[in-house]
Amino acid sequence: MKHQKKRIKNSVGKRFKVTKNGKVMFSHQYKSHLKINKSGSRLRRQKEPGILKGTFAHKIKQLLGK
């Protein structure tokens, strides 16, 4: 008997990534255009991926099927 393939939410799959250790990472927003109005420190901070914690990270993992 065949197993049913797990479906993930496509929108969540594009926005979040789960690392090998189980951390949920995301890319910061507001960094692609109108950069002249933003400070250099803000843009540097937004380059690094963010890490989700707590119940929201748990919900994202469930939507990704992990």
N, CA and C atoms as a LAMMPS dump frame, in Angstrom:
ITEM: TIMESTEP
0
ITEM: NUMBER OF ATOMS
198
ITEM: BOX BOUNDS ff ff ff
-5.0000000000000000e+02 5.0000000000000000e+02
-5.0000000000000000e+02 5.0000000000000000e+02
-5.0000000000000000e+02 5.0000000000000000e+02
ITEM: ATOMS id mol type element x y z
1 1 1 N 0.834 -1.173 0
2 1 2 C 0 0 0
3 1 3 C 0.887 1.248 0
4 2 1 N 0.583 2.204 -0.871
5 2 2 C 1.395 3.4 -0.995
6 2 3 C 1.117 4.373 0.149
7 3 1 N 2.181 5.035 0.567
8 3 2 C 2.027 6.086 1.569
9 3 3 C 1.637 7.378 0.884
10 4 1 N 0.838 8.173 1.552
11 4 2 C 0.439 9.447 0.994
12 4 3 C 1.577 10.447 1.134
13 5 1 N 1.838 11.189 0.068
14 5 2 C 2.912 12.163 0.084
15 5 3 C 2.52 13.36 0.944
16 6 1 N 3.495 13.82 1.772
17 6 2 C 3.226 14.953 2.639
18 6 3 C 3.224 16.238 1.831
19 7 1 N 2.228 17.066 2.044
20 7 2 C 2.136 18.347 1.352
21 7 3 C 2.577 19.448 2.302
22 8 1 N 3.385 20.371 1.778
23 8 2 C 3.774 21.522 2.578
24 8 3 C 3.135 22.766 1.975
25 9 1 N 3.024 23.79 2.785
26 9 2 C 2.524 25.063 2.291
27 9 3 C 3.613 25.695 1.431
28 10 1 N 3.321 25.95 0.16
29 10 2 C 4.331 26.495 -0.744
30 10 3 C 4.832 27.855 -0.285
31 11 1 N 3.93 28.681 0.214
32 11 2 C 4.339 30.024 0.638
33 11 3 C 5.325 29.953 1.808
34 12 1 N 5.116 29.006 2.712
35 12 2 C 6.017 28.849 3.859
36 12 3 C 7.346 28.273 3.402
37 13 1 N 7.297 27.361 2.449
38 13 2 C 8.517 26.757 1.929
39 13 3 C 9.438 27.754 1.264
40 14 1 N 8.871 28.791 0.678
41 14 2 C 9.686 29.811 0.018
42 14 3 C 10.277 30.812 1.009
43 15 1 N 9.632 31.008 2.137
44 15 2 C 10.037 32.07 3.055
45 15 3 C 10.905 31.602 4.219
46 16 1 N 10.817 30.325 4.58
47 16 2 C 11.53 29.833 5.755
48 16 3 C 12.375 28.621 5.396
49 17 1 N 13.417 28.399 6.195
50 17 2 C 14.303 27.252 5.998
51 17 3 C 14.642 26.684 7.372
52 18 1 N 14.61 25.368 7.493
53 18 2 C 14.959 24.721 8.763
54 18 3 C 16.373 24.176 8.65
55 19 1 N 17.218 24.536 9.605
56 19 2 C 18.605 24.092 9.587
57 19 3 C 18.705 22.646 10.081
58 20 1 N 19.908 22.12 10.019
59 20 2 C 20.156 20.743 10.457
60 20 3 C 19.835 20.552 11.935
61 21 1 N 20.084 21.589 12.739
62 21 2 C 19.832 21.51 14.177
63 21 3 C 18.396 21.857 14.549
64 22 1 N 17.568 22.199 13.552
65 22 2 C 16.16 22.457 13.818
66 22 3 C 15.791 23.91 14.015
67 23 1 N 16.73 24.827 13.757
68 23 2 C 16.4 26.253 13.868
69 23 3 C 15.653 26.684 12.611
70 24 1 N 14.691 27.586 12.796
71 24 2 C 13.931 28.106 11.671
72 24 3 C 14.501 29.464 11.299
73 25 1 N 14.973 29.587 10.047
74 25 2 C 15.6 30.82 9.6
75 25 3 C 14.716 31.514 8.574
76 26 1 N 14.819 32.842 8.536
77 26 2 C 14.047 33.62 7.584
78 26 3 C 14.883 34.794 7.101
79 27 1 N 14.469 35.374 5.983
80 27 2 C 15.152 36.534 5.428
81 27 3 C 14.422 37.79 5.869
82 28 1 N 15.185 38.832 6.199
83 28 2 C 14.579 40.075 6.65
84 28 3 C 13.887 40.803 5.505
85 29 1 N 12.916 41.614 5.856
86 29 2 C 12.172 42.367 4.853
87 29 3 C 12.679 43.808 4.794
88 30 1 N 12.174 44.558 3.838
89 30 2 C 12.494 45.986 3.64
90 30 3 C 13.968 46.228 3.351
91 31 1 N 14.606 45.37 2.581
92 31 2 C 16.027 45.583 2.314
93 31 3 C 16.357 45.68 0.833
94 32 1 N 15.363 45.586 -0.032
95 32 2 C 15.675 45.489 -1.459
96 32 3 C 15.685 46.818 -2.193
97 33 1 N 14.903 47.778 -1.783
98 33 2 C 14.896 49.054 -2.492
99 33 3 C 14.68 50.202 -1.507
100 34 1 N 14.826 51.428 -2.001
101 34 2 C 14.77 52.647 -1.177
102 34 3 C 15.825 52.597 -0.064
103 35 1 N 17.02 52.179 -0.427
104 35 2 C 18.07 52.002 0.579
105 35 3 C 18.67 53.316 1.056
106 36 1 N 18.505 54.368 0.284
107 36 2 C 19.119 55.645 0.641
108 36 3 C 18.537 56.189 1.941
109 37 1 N 17.296 55.822 2.251
110 37 2 C 16.653 56.306 3.471
111 37 3 C 17.033 55.505 4.709
112 38 1 N 17.657 54.352 4.51
113 38 2 C 17.965 53.461 5.631
114 38 3 C 19.433 53.59 6.013
115 39 1 N 19.712 53.441 7.288
116 39 2 C 21.09 53.574 7.751
117 39 3 C 21.894 52.331 7.366
118 40 1 N 23.216 52.503 7.316
119 40 2 C 24.097 51.394 6.961
120 40 3 C 24.019 50.262 7.956
121 41 1 N 23.913 50.611 9.239
122 41 2 C 23.858 49.569 10.268
123 41 3 C 22.572 48.755 10.134
124 42 1 N 21.491 49.44 9.775
125 42 2 C 20.216 48.734 9.585
126 42 3 C 20.301 47.753 8.414
127 43 1 N 20.923 48.206 7.305
128 43 2 C 21.044 47.329 6.137
129 43 3 C 21.964 46.145 6.425
130 44 1 N 23.038 46.377 7.186
131 44 2 C 23.934 45.271 7.532
132 44 3 C 23.227 44.262 8.434
133 45 1 N 22.417 44.771 9.35
134 45 2 C 21.67 43.894 10.253
135 45 3 C 20.66 43.05 9.486
136 46 1 N 20.088 43.637 8.424
137 46 2 C 19.077 42.919 7.655
138 46 3 C 19.673 41.895 6.697
139 47 1 N 20.973 41.977 6.434
140 47 2 C 21.619 40.996 5.547
141 47 3 C 21.625 39.603 6.167
142 48 1 N 21.864 39.549 7.465
143 48 2 C 21.954 38.257 8.142
144 48 3 C 20.569 37.646 8.299
145 49 1 N 20.461 36.337 8.127
146 49 2 C 19.147 35.708 8.314
147 49 3 C 18.716 35.746 9.774
148 50 1 N 17.417 35.912 9.986
149 50 2 C 16.88 35.913 11.33
150 50 3 C 16.517 34.506 11.772
151 51 1 N 16.433 34.298 13.062
152 51 2 C 16.097 32.982 13.615
153 51 3 C 14.82 33.112 14.428
154 52 1 N 13.852 32.272 14.109
155 52 2 C 12.58 32.276 14.841
156 52 3 C 12.702 31.451 16.108
157 53 1 N 11.942 31.838 17.131
158 53 2 C 11.948 31.099 18.387
159 53 3 C 10.521 30.864 18.846
160 54 1 N 10.36 29.94 19.744
161 54 2 C 9.087 29.75 20.434
162 54 3 C 8.002 29.086 19.607
163 55 1 N 6.765 29.446 19.92
164 55 2 C 5.619 28.762 19.33
165 55 3 C 5.484 29.051 17.844
166 56 1 N 5.899 30.239 17.401
167 56 2 C 5.786 30.555 15.98
168 56 3 C 6.709 29.658 15.169
169 57 1 N 7.915 29.392 15.672
170 57 2 C 8.849 28.485 14.996
171 57 3 C 8.265 27.075 14.938
172 58 1 N 7.605 26.665 16.005
173 58 2 C 6.984 25.34 16.039
174 58 3 C 5.883 25.232 14.984
175 59 1 N 5.081 26.289 14.828
176 59 2 C 4.012 26.277 13.824
177 59 3 C 4.581 26.218 12.409
178 60 1 N 5.673 26.936 12.173
179 60 2 C 6.294 26.927 10.849
180 60 3 C 6.823 25.533 10.536
181 61 1 N 7.42 24.875 11.513
182 61 2 C 7.922 23.513 11.299
183 61 3 C 6.787 22.562 10.948
184 62 1 N 5.636 22.734 11.598
185 62 2 C 4.49 21.889 11.289
186 62 3 C 4.011 22.119 9.859
187 63 1 N 3.979 23.384 9.419
188 63 2 C 3.56 23.679 8.061
189 63 3 C 4.55 23.142 7.035
190 64 1 N 5.827 23.027 7.427
191 64 2 C 6.834 22.487 6.514
192 64 3 C 6.89 20.964 6.589
193 65 1 N 6.177 20.381 7.515
194 65 2 C 6.177 18.926 7.643
195 65 3 C 7.406 18.371 8.299
196 66 1 N 7.985 19.13 9.242
197 66 2 C 9.216 18.659 9.911
198 66 3 C 9 18.574 11.398
